[in-house]
Amino acid sequence: MISEVLAETREKYDKAVEHAKDDFATVRTGRANPALFQNIQVDYYGTMTPLGQLASLQVPEARMLVVTPYDKGALKEIEKAIASAPNLGVTPSNDGNIIRVTMPELTHERRKEYVKLVNTKAEEARVAVRNIRRKSKTELDALTDEVGEDEVARAEKELESITKQAIERIDNAFKAKEAELLEV
C-alpha cells in the first residue's frame, strides 16, 4: 500500500517536471524554436486548432522558422494567428506556399522579463509538486492504522526525499533555461 502511494507520487512528480520543462520551452530565446509555435491557435474552418496540427515547422537557420501548411487554404489564417500571437513579437512573411518567421534579436530588458516569466512558471511547478506531496502525505497518514506509525514515518521520509529530488529537477531546468535566455 505504501509502495503504491509512493510509486503514484513519483509518477505525478515526473509529469509535473515534464510539464514545467514543456512550459519553459514555450518562452522564446534568441533562437527560433518550433515549440514556441506548436500551441498557437489557428481558426481553421471555424475550429480553433493548434498550429502543430496544421503545418510542419522547420528551423533552417538559427533565427528563422519556416511554417509549411498541409492545406494551402489555411495559409492566411496561419499567418494571422502567428502575427497576433502574444509574447512572440514576430512578423511572418507569406510567399504563397510557406510562411517565413524571422525571430528578432532580444533586448537585455526583454531577456530579463522572460527570466521573470520562467521563474513564475517554475514556482507554479514547485507549488504543484508541494500539492502532490500534501495529498500523498494525507494518503499515508490514512494508512497508519493498517501498517503502523513506524512504517508511515519511514514512508514520509522517503516522500520528502523524492519531493526534494523533484524540486531540484525543476530548479535545474529553470537554471538551464535562465542561462539560455541570458546568453547573448
Secondary structure in CASP SS format (residue, H / E / C, confidence):
PFRMAT SS
TARGET T0000
AUTHOR 0000-0000-0000
METHOD secondary structure of the structure
MODEL  1
M C 1.00
I H 1.00
S H 1.00
E H 1.00
V H 1.00
L H 1.00
A H 1.00
E H 1.00
T H 1.00
R H 1.00
E H 1.00
K H 1.00
Y H 1.00
D H 1.00
K H 1.00
A H 1.00
V H 1.00
E H 1.00
H H 1.00
A H 1.00
K H 1.00
D H 1.00
D H 1.00
F H 1.00
A H 1.00
T C 1.00
V C 1.00
R C 1.00
T C 1.00
G C 1.00
R C 1.00
A C 1.00
N C 1.00
P C 1.00
A H 1.00
L H 1.00
F H 1.00
Q H 1.00
N C 1.00
I C 1.00
Q E 1.00
V E 1.00
D E 1.00
Y E 1.00
Y C 1.00
G C 1.00
T E 1.00
M E 1.00
T E 1.00
P E 1.00
L H 1.00
G H 1.00
Q H 1.00
L H 1.00
A E 1.00
S E 1.00
L E 1.00
Q E 1.00
V E 1.00
P E 1.00
E E 1.00
A C 1.00
R C 1.00
M E 1.00
L E 1.00
V E 1.00
V E 1.00
T E 1.00
P E 1.00
Y C 1.00
D C 1.00
K H 1.00
G H 1.00
A H 1.00
L H 1.00
K H 1.00
E H 1.00
I H 1.00
E H 1.00
K H 1.00
A H 1.00
I H 1.00
A H 1.00
S C 1.00
A C 1.00
P C 1.00
N C 1.00
L C 1.00
G C 1.00
V C 1.00
T C 1.00
P E 1.00
S E 1.00
N E 1.00
D C 1.00
G C 1.00
N C 1.00
I C 1.00
I E 1.00
R E 1.00
V E 1.00
T E 1.00
M C 1.00
P C 1.00
E C 1.00
L C 1.00
T C 1.00
H H 1.00
E H 1.00
R H 1.00
R H 1.00
K H 1.00
E H 1.00
Y H 1.00
V H 1.00
K H 1.00
L H 1.00
V H 1.00
N H 1.00
T H 1.00
K H 1.00
A H 1.00
E H 1.00
E H 1.00
A H 1.00
R H 1.00
V H 1.00
A H 1.00
V H 1.00
R H 1.00
N H 1.00
I H 1.00
R H 1.00
R H 1.00
K H 1.00
S H 1.00
K H 1.00
T H 1.00
E H 1.00
L H 1.00
D H 1.00
A H 1.00
L C 1.00
T H 1.00
D H 1.00
E H 1.00
V H 1.00
G C 1.00
E H 1.00
D H 1.00
E H 1.00
V H 1.00
A H 1.00
R H 1.00
A H 1.00
E H 1.00
K H 1.00
E H 1.00
L H 1.00
E H 1.00
S H 1.00
I H 1.00
T H 1.00
K H 1.00
Q H 1.00
A H 1.00
I H 1.00
E H 1.00
R H 1.00
I H 1.00
D H 1.00
N H 1.00
A H 1.00
F H 1.00
K H 1.00
A H 1.00
K H 1.00
E H 1.00
A H 1.00
E H 1.00
L H 1.00
L H 1.00
E C 1.00
V C 1.00
END
